[in-house]
């Protein structure tokens, strides 16, 4: 029994180390950041978890010249890139997401540009 527990712990540690992080930056149209934040707060964050996308953190820049009023930056995690692709496809097809996106854009488009970068933690990173 102890051997099985040790094997399970080793496997879990290996899986945890294999996870991939995704840095996403949303550049909003002027005046639309609050609508994007509301969409994330009220719908998107929960839908990410539903589809296996782990929320790590969300930020806006402090300085106006860096996009304070037009930029949302966040990090999510996935078991690997293949799982990320499947999760994003399922998320985009989710009727609850389609409804939330449609309702949030009733006053116009929100996101002008999206940037996504997949990242692997380095050996000295506290977050893995």
Beta strands, then each sheet from edge to edge (+ up, - down):
strand 1: 20-28
strand 2: 54-59
strand 3: 71-78
strand 4: 111-119
sheet 1: 2+ 3- 1+ 4-
end
